[in-house]
Amino acid sequence: MPGGRRGLVAPQNTFLENIIRRSNHQHSSFILANAQIVDYPIVYCNEAFCKTSGYNRAEVMQKSCRGCFMYGELTDKETIGRIDDALEKHIQDQFEILLYRKNRTPLWLLMHISPIKNERDIVVLFLCTYRDITALKQPIEDNDREVGGLSKFAKLARSVTRTKQTFSSSLITTAPAKSNLNVTELMNLGPDLLPQYRQEAPSTPPHILLHYCAFKASWDWIILFLTFYTAIMVPYNVALKNKTSEDVSLLVVDSIVDVIFFIDIVLNFHTTYVGPGGEVVSDPKVIRLNYLRSWFIIDLLSCLPYDVFNAFDHNDDGIGSLFSALKVVRLLRLGRVVRKLDRYLEYGAAMLIILLLFFLLVAHWLACIFYSIGSSDLNNGIQFGWLFTLSKMTNQPYMFDYRYSPDNITVTEIIVSGGPTRKSMYVTALYYTMTCMTSVGFGNIASETDNEKIFSILMMIVASLLYATIFGHVTTIIQQMTSATAKYHDMLNSVREFMKLHEVPKTLSERVMDYVVSTWAMTKGIDQDKVLNYCPKDMKADICVHLNRKVFNEHPAFRLASDGCLRALAMHFTMTHSAPGDLLYHTGESIDNLCFIVSGSLEVIQDDEVVAILGKNDVFGDAFWKEPDTGQAMANVRALTYCDIHQVNRDRLLEVLDFYKAFAQSFSRNLLLTYNLRNRLIFRKVSDLKREKELAEKKKKRSGSQSITGSHREKDLLQVQENQHQHRSQQFGILGSRKRFGE
């Protein structure tokens, strides 16, 4: 299914987007730190944290998440120890701590620490959330004063703060092993669990259906079949005045169909759809509003139980005929087919079947109209119409009962009875319309009355156009209407054949296919360079400035640029789209582009560790204007989500800066690289540090055991020497006694 219809559904790591969305909702600031590197360096911080601390993002990146750069003389050392303990043990905790802004202004912050795990259940990040509580704390210069000298408001604020501090501390100390749900509620990030740092397929609430799932695809085909059933039966029942209430089986079938269409309305309130940007919209509120504003009224009108109204009427005239005509409103169900036609027309066989069914459906409608005209003429006493002729041919004549006025001259009513069966009349009418629509016309059934001839003329005009459209120029018209889709399928087929020809690995081929689909969803197959080449240079520059307006408006480095400078820069900017998992830079590659992130998020990986996470409005690359040579990337840059990146080439940027001297100074001073790929970070992994400690402990144990065995050996030698000495002394004593005895 094309990406524009199915949406962008590749697995994405939306962790950063989720955290930013929640922090914006709660008006809080946060930082992200790598839990696998010693000292836990900061890899991301939001704008709210920069405003709170007074530091810009470039100054905060790679600093320790402990916040040492914001410590001051009044920062509590006990709280610092608790922070270190929480980070070392990978536990969730919260603290009230006094920190200092860049201008050394003190502020009280409520700090929350929460470890973030990946798909292997390993803690890879720390999420530190901050909330300013300075307004609730006692002014710092009044710390040494007595409480009695405080104002009533200060006493109240002090009591509230102490109560809150006591409650939070007791909550953490008494229940350190609570579930993640309570901790996230404590962090004011919403009642749902914290997202993990991993790639996930687009998730939907449990009561929301994906519009491309197998069940919804099967359901759409069922709705298509029932829609054609409705389009056939409603005109037939109205034209032939066939009351559903008289046939129990037909009444049951129609009731079941009405129930199924009502269920479809309910499902539409719980089914995702593809937004204008190709994203899959799964928010229940947005889905309901979109359906209410689009097709809800039409679907509701087509599901009203008109058979119930008609069941209580036993007269063919007046209100009964009105209720019977209201059944035609059910033809609005064809709108369901129209809005889902792009899904049905994806397959060639399905497209041919639907076109053929549509041709037969039009023939059926015309046959019902042709019968209604013949019946009307017959009821008016005309005895040379096609129905009267048919009755003679089938030997089933009509019987006319004329009712006269009291003067026995004026006919007031004609009651017609007898005639062919309904089946014979409908088949004959359908046969006539088919012969006219296909321009065959055998002539055995002909139009006799004026009304029939007028209808036949109009039918042949419509049928000729319909016939030419469906059977004559169907290929040309479809190619004109779906040229972009045909181009899209040609591109996909070329990519698939290339993958098969060169035996590209499955994982790589899936990445390529996802990139092609996502790029098509964003560009709709339009070649930007080809379109821009149609325009003159001046107009082309204006368009380029408009396309890069987000970069020029968001970054202060371009605020002092003149119109001519912006136009020159915009001509050299290029826009790229990256799918999740794409590597924008590899380690060792030349850094020849300066990249501005417009949407999405990326991660910077050095030595298999995430050293930075980049999001919207971040800048990465190299400071070309300060370095004389081209640098090499010291890390990999990989996309976490679908990203739109605007980049400018190094040589082109230097040309513009060399020409606009004044702008070059402002650009060099105001542009802050969020991450400089030229710089290599020096860090030690926590796992390496733990391994060194374990090795040191093992060496210490070995040296201790060797010293113990050495002391035992010395004792054994001394014992042996003493035993030998005692044995010798005993021998000398025996010899001396023998000598004395001999003497």
Buried (B, 14 or more C-beta within 10 A) or exposed (E): BBBBBBBBBBBBBBBBBBBBEBBEEBEBBBBBBBBBBBBBBBBBBBBBBBEBBBBBBBBBBBBBBBBEBBBEEEBEEEBBEBBEEBBEEBBBBBBBBBBBBEEEEBBBBBBBBBBBBBEEEEBBBBBBBBBBBEEBBBEEEEEEEEEEEBEEEBBEBBEEBEEBBEEBEEBBEEEEEBEBEEBBBBBBBBEEEBBBBBBEEBEBEEEBBBBBEEEBEEBBEEBBEBBBBBBBBBBBBBBBEBBBBEEEEBBEBBBEBBEBBBEBBEBBBBBBBBEEEBBBBBEBEEBBEBBEEBBBEBBEEBBBEBBBBBBEBEEEEEEBBEBBEBBEBBBBBBBBBEEBEBBBBBEEEBBEEBBEBBBBBBBBBBBBBBBBBBBEBBEEEBEEBBBBBBBEEBEEEBEBEEEEEEEEEEEEEEEBEEBBEEEBBBEBBBBBBBBBBEEEBEEEBEBBBEBBEEBBEEBBEBBBEBBEEBEEEBEEEBEEEBEBBEEBEEBBEEBBEEBEEEEBEEEEBBBBBBBBBBBBBBEEBEEEEEEBEEEEEEEBBBBBBEBBEBBBEEBEBBEBBEEEBBBBBBBBBBBBBBBBBBBBBEBEBEBBBBBBBBBBBBBBBBBEBBBBBBBBBBBBBBBBBEEEEEBBBBBBBBBBBBBBBBBBBBEBBEEBBEEBEEBBEBBEEEBBBBBBBBBBBEBEBBEEEEEEEEEEEEEEEEEEEEEEEEEEEEEEEEEEEEEEEEEEEEEEEEEEEEEEEEE
